[in-house]
Amino acid sequence: MDYVHKPVLLAETIAWLRCIPGGIYIDCTLGGGGHAAAILERIKPGGRLLGIDRDPAALEAARRRLAPYGAMVSFIQGNFRDLAHLIAPLGVQEVDGILFDLGVSSPQLERAERGFSYHQDGPLDMRMDPRQTITAAHLVNELPQEELARILWEYGEERWAARIAQFIVAARKRAKLKTTGELVAVIKQAVPAGARKEGPHPARRTFQALRIAVNEELDSLAPALETAVQLLKPGGRLCVISFHSLEDRIVKRTFHRLARGCTCPPEFPACVCGRQPLLEVLTRRPVIPTAEEVQENPRARSAKLRVAEKRAGVLKTEGGE
C-alpha cells in the first residue's frame, strides 16, 4: 500500500506559516510530506526544510515525494520531544518557522498490521516508532486495572473507562489479548447496548487513549513546543494542528503561558520577576477546516490550527523560558 496522506488545513497553514524564499523551516511531523512539499515550493530558491518523523514508513514515503527538492530537505527519524538534539548535528541554530501536525495519519490507520485501527483486525501494536518496546498489547495485558482505567479516562475521556478496564482484565485472565479485533470485542461487551447505539464507534476513545499512552504523545507536546519557540528567529512562526481536545488544550495553554509577561502581583509597585513574553498568539480562536474540506476529507473535521509568533527582541536562551 502506498503511503498517501492528505494534509489538512493545507492552504491555511501555509498562509499562516508565512514562508519566505531562502528561509529555514522545520516540519516536526513530516508524514507523507504533504505540508512539506507546499513549504518547499515557497522557500525556493535557497530554502531549507528539516523533516522529522518517528515512523520510518512515513519518512520513506516523504523521501520519494520530496526527491525533486534534493539537498533542500533533510530527513530525520526521531521524536519531536528531542527536537534540539535531533537538529544539532545539522548546524542549524535558528529557523523561520516550525510546523506540528499532531495525531495519527491515514496510512497508519489504514494498515491493519500497525494496530491503530478498530475497523480492521491486526496486532495490538500502535507504535509510531517500531523501535519502541512498549506496545498496546503490553498495556492491555500487563497494567493493573486501576492504571488501565486511568489511561482510558484521562487520554480517551471515555465515560465507561472503569467498566472497560474491568472487562479487559477479566478477558486477559482467560487468554492474552493479541489483536485489535479481540480488544474491540471486549470493549463492545463492556459498553452497555444503549450507549453503543449513539455516538462514535464504541472503541474509538479506548484506541485513542492506548495510542497516546504507547507513544507518550501528550507528555512530549509542551516541552517540544517550548523548544520550538527557542529555535525560532524573532518574527518566526509556530503552527500547530491538533485533532482532539487534550492536544488542543496543551497547545492553547502553552502558547498563552509563553505569551505572558510580568507575573508579579498587581500590588507590587514595580516588576521584580523580569519575565518577558516570548510569543504573540496570532489566532484568538483556532482555525478550523471549511465545510468543503470536511466533505472532501472527513478526517479533517476535528482539526484545529493555532499559530503564534516569536516576539521581536527576544534572544535565544538555553532551554526552558
BELCOR-V691515 format. One record per residue. N is the residue number from 1. RES is the residue in three letters. OMEGA is omega in whole degrees, -180 to 180 (NA if undefined). Layout:
# BELCOR-V691515
((N/RES/OMEGA) (N/RES/OMEGA))
This chain:
# BELCOR-V691515
((1/MET/177) (2/ASP/178) (3/TYR/-178) (4/VAL/-179) (5/HIS/-179) (6/LYS/-178) (7/PRO/180) (8/VAL/178) (9/LEU/-173) (10/LEU/-178) (11/ALA/-179) (12/GLU/-179) (13/THR/-178) (14/ILE/179) (15/ALA/-179) (16/TRP/-178) (17/LEU/175) (18/ARG/-178) (19/CYS/180) (20/ILE/177) (21/PRO/-179) (22/GLY/-178) (23/GLY/178) (24/ILE/-176) (25/TYR/176) (26/ILE/169) (27/ASP/-173) (28/CYS/180) (29/THR/-168) (30/LEU/-179) (31/GLY/179) (32/GLY/175) (33/GLY/-178) (34/GLY/176) (35/HIS/-177) (36/ALA/-180) (37/ALA/180) (38/ALA/177) (39/ILE/-177) (40/LEU/179) (41/GLU/-175) (42/ARG/180) (43/ILE/172) (44/LYS/-9) (45/PRO/172) (46/GLY/-180) (47/GLY/-179) (48/ARG/178) (49/LEU/173) (50/LEU/-177) (51/GLY/-177) (52/ILE/172) (53/ASP/179) (54/ARG/-170) (55/ASP/-180) (56/PRO/178) (57/ALA/177) (58/ALA/180) (59/LEU/180) (60/GLU/178) (61/ALA/180) (62/ALA/177) (63/ARG/-179) (64/ARG/-176) (65/ARG/-174) (66/LEU/-179) (67/ALA/-179) (68/PRO/-178) (69/TYR/172) (70/GLY/-173) (71/ALA/176) (72/MET/-174) (73/VAL/170) (74/SER/-178) (75/PHE/-174) (76/ILE/174) (77/GLN/179) (78/GLY/-179) (79/ASN/-177) (80/PHE/176) (81/ARG/179) (82/ASP/-171) (83/LEU/-177) (84/ALA/180) (85/HIS/-176) (86/LEU/-177) (87/ILE/-178) (88/ALA/-179) (89/PRO/-178) (90/LEU/177) (91/GLY/180) (92/VAL/-178) (93/GLN/180) (94/GLU/-173) (95/VAL/-177) (96/ASP/-179) (97/GLY/-178) (98/ILE/180) (99/LEU/169) (100/PHE/175) (101/ASP/-167) (102/LEU/174) (103/GLY/-176) (104/VAL/-178) (105/SER/-180) (106/SER/-180) (107/PRO/177) (108/GLN/179) (109/LEU/-173) (110/GLU/180) (111/ARG/-175) (112/ALA/-176) (113/GLU/178) (114/ARG/175) (115/GLY/180) (116/PHE/-168) (117/SER/174) (118/TYR/178) (119/HIS/-178) (120/GLN/180) (121/ASP/179) (122/GLY/180) (123/PRO/178) (124/LEU/-174) (125/ASP/177) (126/MET/177) (127/ARG/172) (128/MET/177) (129/ASP/-177) (130/PRO/176) (131/ARG/177) (132/GLN/179) (133/THR/-176) (134/ILE/177) (135/THR/176) (136/ALA/178) (137/ALA/177) (138/HIS/-176) (139/LEU/-174) (140/VAL/-177) (141/ASN/-172) (142/GLU/-177) (143/LEU/171) (144/PRO/-176) (145/GLN/-178) (146/GLU/180) (147/GLU/178) (148/LEU/178) (149/ALA/179) (150/ARG/180) (151/ILE/-179) (152/LEU/-179) (153/TRP/-175) (154/GLU/-175) (155/TYR/-180) (156/GLY/-175) (157/GLU/-176) (158/GLU/-176) (159/ARG/-179) (160/TRP/-175) (161/ALA/-177) (162/ALA/-179) (163/ARG/178) (164/ILE/178) (165/ALA/178) (166/GLN/180) (167/PHE/178) (168/ILE/-179) (169/VAL/178) (170/ALA/-178) (171/ALA/-176) (172/ARG/174) (173/LYS/178) (174/ARG/178) (175/ALA/-179) (176/LYS/176) (177/LEU/-174) (178/LYS/-175) (179/THR/177) (180/THR/179) (181/GLY/178) (182/GLU/180) (183/LEU/178) (184/VAL/-180) (185/ALA/179) (186/VAL/-180) (187/ILE/180) (188/LYS/176) (189/GLN/-175) (190/ALA/-177) (191/VAL/-179) (192/PRO/-175) (193/ALA/-179) (194/GLY/-179) (195/ALA/-179) (196/ARG/-176) (197/LYS/-177) (198/GLU/174) (199/GLY/-175) (200/PRO/176) (201/HIS/-176) (202/PRO/-179) (203/ALA/-171) (204/ARG/-176) (205/ARG/178) (206/THR/179) (207/PHE/176) (208/GLN/-178) (209/ALA/-180) (210/LEU/179) (211/ARG/179) (212/ILE/-179) (213/ALA/-180) (214/VAL/-174) (215/ASN/178) (216/GLU/-172) (217/GLU/-175) (218/LEU/180) (219/ASP/-176) (220/SER/-165) (221/LEU/-176) (222/ALA/177) (223/PRO/179) (224/ALA/178) (225/LEU/179) (226/GLU/177) (227/THR/180) (228/ALA/180) (229/VAL/179) (230/GLN/-178) (231/LEU/-178) (232/LEU/168) (233/LYS/171) (234/PRO/-176) (235/GLY/177) (236/GLY/-174) (237/ARG/178) (238/LEU/180) (239/CYS/-179) (240/VAL/176) (241/ILE/178) (242/SER/-174) (243/PHE/172) (244/HIS/-170) (245/SER/-179) (246/LEU/177) (247/GLU/-176) (248/ASP/180) (249/ARG/179) (250/ILE/180) (251/VAL/-178) (252/LYS/-178) (253/ARG/179) (254/THR/178) (255/PHE/-176) (256/HIS/177) (257/ARG/-179) (258/LEU/178) (259/ALA/-180) (260/ARG/174) (261/GLY/-176) (262/CYS/178) (263/THR/179) (264/CYS/176) (265/PRO/-176) (266/PRO/-179) (267/GLU/178) (268/PHE/-180) (269/PRO/180) (270/ALA/-179) (271/CYS/175) (272/VAL/-178) (273/CYS/179) (274/GLY/-177) (275/ARG/178) (276/GLN/177) (277/PRO/180) (278/LEU/-172) (279/LEU/162) (280/GLU/179) (281/VAL/-175) (282/LEU/-178) (283/THR/179) (284/ARG/174) (285/ARG/-178) (286/PRO/174) (287/VAL/-179) (288/ILE/-178) (289/PRO/174) (290/THR/177) (291/ALA/180) (292/GLU/180) (293/GLU/180) (294/VAL/178) (295/GLN/-179) (296/GLU/-177) (297/ASN/-175) (298/PRO/-179) (299/ARG/178) (300/ALA/-168) (301/ARG/-177) (302/SER/-176) (303/ALA/176) (304/LYS/179) (305/LEU/173) (306/ARG/-174) (307/VAL/175) (308/ALA/-179) (309/GLU/178) (310/LYS/-177) (311/ARG/176) (312/ALA/179) (313/GLY/177) (314/VAL/-178) (315/LEU/176) (316/LYS/179) (317/THR/-179) (318/GLU/175) (319/GLY/176) (320/GLY/-180) (321/GLU/NA))
